């Protein structure tokens, strides 16, 4: 080691903390939005599904083929996936390593596991390689399944009721409903996936869900070859210490390649930040242009801030759900199809003009429940959201002036 120039360890540690700060910031933001959606009723924040980039992939068939977005989703999904794709062009799967909240949860549990066991477990190579293909199978199944369900619902004329097929199994949606009454009714399987693959799995194996099950990771893995910047190794100065291999959360053999081209790489740059020899592992792009891990994290954050900021300013990215009243003002009339499970009977009455007394009589609800969301009282009284839509539609048609 005396004849090699050592890396700046303080700078490397700073870069690691900056990445963690970005992961933590996005985690706090998404978790806060989820809780505001469920418990803050004044300005209804969009549901967590509307902030998931994978939702845009689930809704691509309905959006391109029929011009509408699936239930629970919004234009926000497509804006976020746009930011992800811009990021892919520059830094490949940096979304997974720098932004993803599920990734943050997995790394948190993975770090606890390493502290307890003083090492990390690895899935045997004979199992690891075929298991990596499982996430691609899951991705294809979800897209085909969602397309079939969407087509069937359109054929029978109820496109407003098309559900996200992955939602009951989605660990991210489940995590954001841990305090919800829906946890064991709508998300029981998702809860099991969250506990056993995201938390316990990553506690033992690090990024377990990412490596074997994540459909978003599969999609990004399919297109990440277009990324301009990659981790590169200087074979002349490398001392084969294996520090990079030990640091990689997805178990890539960084020490054996000149460029990390693996579709499994999540561009967290942990390998770069632990390399003990200066300028031996670095991030390199076209014309041998280098960028530091700090700059990569900063640009990643800026891409999302600029795209989401601009679309927020122009009204395309909406953080809150438009009220029924505002939608009536925009469209010039009340469309019962706009009624959602999160709509209250009070909102419906005020927006549609259907008298409160008529609604109370029809659905036999109490004065107190009149102010609650349909989804919170439907099981108590034995009706569905679609029943409310049908009644309001029939009432308005019958009482047309």
N, C-alpha and C positions, 0 to 999 in steps of 0.2 A: 504493500500500500504506500510505501514511502515515495515511489516514483510516479504516483498518479495524483492528479489534482482532485481534492475532495469537494463534494457538493456543499452548497450553503444550506446547512440543515435548518437554520432558523427561517430562511425564506421558504423552504419546502414545507415546513410545518404551518407557516402562514397561509400558503396556498391551500393546504388541506382544510384549514379552519374556514377559509372563505367559501370553499365548496359546501362545507357543512352548514355554514350560515345561510347560503341560498336554499339548500334542501330544507332546512328548518323553517325559513321564512315562508316558502311555498306550502309546507305542511301546516303551519299555523294559519295561513290565509284560507286554505281549503277547508280546514276543520272549523274555523270560525264561520265561514259562509254556510257550511252545513248546519251548524247549530242555529244561526240566525234564520235560516229557511224554516226550521222546524218550530222555533219558539218565539220569533219576533214577528208579530202580525201586522204592524203598521205599514211598512214597505216590504212586501213579500220578496225576499231574496230568491233567486233562481235555485232550483234543487241541484244537488251535487251532480246528477246525471248531465246537466247542461254545461258542466265545466270539465267533462271528460273527453279527451280527444278521440278515444276509441268509439264514442257515440257517433261521430261523423262517419266512421267506417261502417257502423251498423246501419246507419240511415242512408247510405249512399245509393242503394237500390231505389228507395222511395223518393229520394230527392231528385236523382237524375231521370228516373223513369216516370214519376208522377207529379213531381213538383212540390211535395210536402215533406216535412220533417216529422219523424216518429214522436210519439207521445213521450213526454218528459225531457225531450231534447230541444235545442234551440239553435239559432244561428251561431251562438257562442261556440258550440262544438266544432263547427267548420272553421271558425277563426283561429281557435287553438290548434287544430290540426295543421292549419296553414303555417303557424309559427313553428310547429314541430318539423314540418317538411323543409322549411327554410334552414332550420338547425341541422337537419340531416345532410343537406347539401354542403354545409361547412364542416360540421363536426360529427357526422355519422350519428351514433346512438347517444349523443350527449343528453338528450331528454331523459333517458333512463338513469344516467349517472349524475345528473346535475339538477333535475327538476322534479322527477316523479316522487309523489308522496308515499306510495307503496315501497319504493326503493329506499326512502328514508327510514321507514319503519323496519324494513329488513336489515339495513345496516345497523340500526340501533340495537336490535336483538342479536345481530351477529357479533357486535363488539362486546356485548355482555357475555355471550357464549365464549368468546376468545379469552376474556378475563378470567372466567370461571375454570375453563378446561386448559388454559395456558397454550392452547393449540386449536386448530379447527379440523373438523372431520371432513372427509372427502368420500363422495359416492364412488365405489369401485369403477375403474375405467370401463369395464365390460358393460356396466349398467349406465354409466354417465353418458356415453356417446349416443346410444339409442334414445335415452330419455330426453335428450336435448331436442329431438324432433317432435316430441309430444306437443310442445307449444304451437308448432306449425299446424299440426293436425287439429288442435283445438281452435285455432284461428279460422281455418277453412270451414270447420263444422259450424262455427258461430255465424259466419257470413252467409253460408248456404241456408242454414236453419232460419236466420232472420229474414232472408229474401223469400223463402217459402211462406213463412207466416205472414209477411207483409202482403204478398200476392193474394193469399187466401182471404185476408180481411178486406182487401180492396174489392175482390170479386163479390163478396157478400154485402158490400156497401157500408162498412163501418171502419173506415181508415183511422178515425179518431181514437179507436180502442186498441191500436196496435202496440203491444208492449215490447220492451227490450228483452229479448230472450235470455241474455246473459245476466240480467239484473239480480235474480234470486241467488245467483252463484258468485256474484262479483264481490271480492273481498274489500275493495275500496268503498263501494256503496255501503257494504255492511259495516265497515269501520265507522263511517259517518252516521250510522243509525244505531250505534251501540247503546245510546240512551233513549232510543225510540221504542214506543209500544209495538212497533212493527217488527222488531228484531227477530222474535221467534215465530212470527206468522209469515212474514214475507222474505226473511233472510236467514232461515235456519241453516240451509246448506251453505250459504255464503259465510255464515258464522263459523261453521266447521272448517271451511277452506281457509278463512282468516287465521283461526287458531292453529291448525295443524300444518299448513304450508307456508304461511307468511311469518307467523311468530315462532312457533316451535321449529319448523323446518329451517328457518334462517338462524335460529339460536344454535342449531347444530351444524348446519352446512353452509351458511352464508349465501344470501340472495337465492335461496332455494326456489321461490316462486318465479323469479326472473328467469332462471336458467331452464326450468322445466315446464312451466305452466302458463306464463303470461302471454296472452294473444297480442297485446300491443307490442311487446318485445319481439314477437314473431314477425309482425308486419314490418317493424323497423329493421329487423335482421335481414328481411328480404330485399330491402332497398338501400341498406347502409353502404354498399359498395361504391355509391356515387359520392360519398363524402370526400372532401378535398384534403382534410387534415387528418393525419394518422400518427400514432405513436411509432417512433423510429428508434432503432438501436444502432449505436456505433460499435461494430464488431471488433474494432481495433483496440478500443479502450475498455470494453466490457471485461470485468474480472470474474464473471460467471459465479457471482455470490448467491444467486437465487432470491435476492431480496424482492425483486419485481414479481416473481412467481408467487411468493408468499403473500404479497400485498394484494394481488388481483382477486377481487371478490367473486369473479366468475371463472376462476381457475384456468386462465389462459397461460400457456407456456411461453411467456414473453421472452425469456432468456434464449430461446432456440430460434427466433426469427429476426430478420432484419427490419421488417415492417409488420405491424400488427394488423393484418387484414381480416382477422376472424370476425364473423358476423355476431359473435357473442360479446365482443368488446363493447362496454357501455360508456367508454370515454370518461371515466371518473378520474383518470390520470393518477391513481394511487401508485402505480408502478413508477411513474416519472418522479413522484414526490418522495420515494424512498430510496431511489438509486444513490449509492454512496459516492459515485464518481461523476464529476461535473461534465455536462455535455455528452453523456453516454446514452441516456434515454431522453428523448425530447419529442415534441409534437411538431411535425413537419408537413408542409403543404406544397402546392405547385411552386416550381422554380426554387425548391429547397428553402422556402420561406418558413421560418420558425415562429411559433407562438408559445408563450408560457402558459402553464396551467391556470394561473391567475387571470390572464387575458382571455382564455377560453371561457372561464366561468363568467367573467364580466360581460363578454359579448353574448353569451347564452342568455343572461338576464336581460340585457338590452334588447335583444330580438323580441322577447316576450313583452317587455315593457312598451316598446315602440308600437308593435302590431296591435296589442290589446289597448294601449293608450289611444292610438289614432282611431281605432274602430269604436272605442267608447265615446270619444269626442264627437264622432259623426253619427252616433246612434245605432250602429249595427251590433255592437257588443253591449248587451243589456245585463247589468248585474242583478236587476230586480225584474220580477214578472210584471208585465203590464196588467193593471186592474181591469176587470170586466167593463167598468165605466169608461176607462180610457180607450179600450178597444172599440166600444160602441161609438165614441166620438171620432175615432179614426176611420172606421168603416161606414159610419152613417146609419147603422142599424144593429140590432142585437141578433147574434147568431148563437143558438143554443149549443152548437158544437164547441164553442169557446169554454163551456163549463168544464171544470176539472175537479178532480177529487179534493184539491186544496181550496176550492171555492167554498165560501160560506153561503148559507141561504140568504143572509142579509145582503151580501154582495149581489147575488142573483136577483133578488127582489128589486134592489135599487137600480140595477143595470137594465133589467128586462121590463120593468114596470108591472110585473105580476104582483098583486097585493100580498102583503105578509100573511094576512088571514087565510088567503087561498092556499098558500104553501103549507101553513101550519095544519090546516084541515086535511089536505091531501096526504101528507107524509106523517101526520100524527106525532109531530115532534114538539118538544117543550120550548118555551120562550128562551130558556138558557141555551138549548142546543141549536136554536135558530142562528146564533152567532158563531157557531163552530163550523169547521170544515166538514164537507160531506164525508170524507174518508174517516173522520173521527167519530161519526155517529151512525154510519150506514149499517154496521153490524148490529148495533143496538136496536135499530128499527126494521131491519130486514129489507133494505133496498140497495140498489147500486147507482153509481154515478150516471150510467146510461138511462136509468129509469127517470132521473131528474131531468135529463136533457129532453127525453121524449115528452114528458108532461109539459115542460115549459114550451116546447115547440108546438104541441097540440093546443095549448091554451092561447098562445099568441095567434095562431092561425084561426082559431074559433072566434077570437075577439078582435079581429082586424076591423078597422073602421073604414 
